[in-house]
Amino acid sequence: MNPDRRLIYVAVFAIMGLSNAVIPILPELAARYHSTFGEFASSLLFSGYFLGALATMLPFGIMADRFGNLRFIGLGITLTAVSGLLILFSENLWVLIISRFMEGAACGAFFPAAFSTLSKCKNPGRCMGEFTFLFNAGLASGALVSGLLADIYLKGAILIFTFIALLSVIPLLPRHRELINPKAKRGKSDLLPVPFRDHFKHSFGEVAGLLNRQNSGIWLSSFLLNGAIGVLIAYYPDYSLEFLTKAQLGSAIASLYICAMTTSLLVGYFKIKEKAIIWIGLSFSALGALFAIKYPFLGFSSLGGGSGIAMVGFALAVARMDADRGLAMGLFNTTIYAGLSLLPIAAGIFTGFLSFEKIFVANGCILAGALLLKD
């Protein structure tokens, strides 16, 4: 296997595993600050990661085209390892929030560069499928292992995935010259020769063109779907304290990603138009968001299965837009992280005077409203 491809596969598993290892133990990590911030402390810890990814995904994607993919793959792995160490050894809420933001920035650096590298494989479809599988496998493993180890060692899963991230740094060390000067390996640079300012100006002009009324339904639906997932994952640890063990909570959250892995693979075998795929996915997701209030495993499974279907539909729709594909996919990923970061924060404003059940009902109803979007 190509060394870059192997590095990407190991790294995506570690990055996503570490990002989700925090979720089942959010109440415990923020416990010292609940008297000051209430459940909003958990929301800040949850959303810090997604805010970091949201802020960096598009600019890092543009810069990777300019300065080379390997540099940003290496940056993402390094930031992941550093943030994992900070989370592992710190109990201070603000250090933890900054670490989560750094972890999100690592994701923003890694994913556009990784996608760009894999798109150049001999069989890009297979590579993307393997990458997506390991992406979801990391998310599922992070939640599941964290829940299983929480009673033995609260940060056990964080230790495991930080260690895997540190191992991913090792293959980068012999290639430090290539990281410093990408021309060293290529001999002749294939990076864009245009001035850096003009490169950014052109890219953001393309973004403005994508954010037109014709595409608004895709961006808004993606935002709402991922926002609904974010709200449930951010507040379910606090909501379920009295009726789920950590192992059960981790398993329920893991079922979301396992079902997403399964349906995202299966839907590719059916010849259905992307609009129908999106509608089916959103329907199952909305039902899952509501079912999760009383039936966590059923709800999270339905939500995950529906989101796996819908995300394939979104990706197909975005790929057919009349724009640079890398830039369009970068914007698509930005809507994902915007939903995951901003809607949980918005929901946190209401935790002081609304019960979790009412917030979750509103969350499911808002997601169901996405079915009414025409485009």
Secondary structure, 3 states (H helix, E strand, C coil): CCHHHHHHHHHHHHHHHHHHHCHHHHHHHCHHHHHHHCCHHHHHHHHHHHHHHHHHHHHHHHHHHHHCHHHHHHHHHHHHHHHHHHHHHCCCHHHHHHHHHHHHHHHHHHHHHHHHHHCCCCCHHHHHHHHHHHHHHHHHHHHHHHHHHCCCCCCHHHHHHHHHHHHHHHHHHHHHHHHHCCHHHHCCCCCCCCCHHHHHHHHHHHHHHHCCHHHHHHHHHHHHHHHHHHHHHHHHHHHCCCCCCHHHHHHHHHHHHHHHHHHHHHHHHCCCCHHHHHHHHHHHHHHHHHHCCCCHHHHHHHHHHHHHHHHHHHHHHHHCCCCCHHHHHHHHHHHHHHHHHHHHHHHHCCCCCCCHHHHHHHHHHHHHHHHHCCC
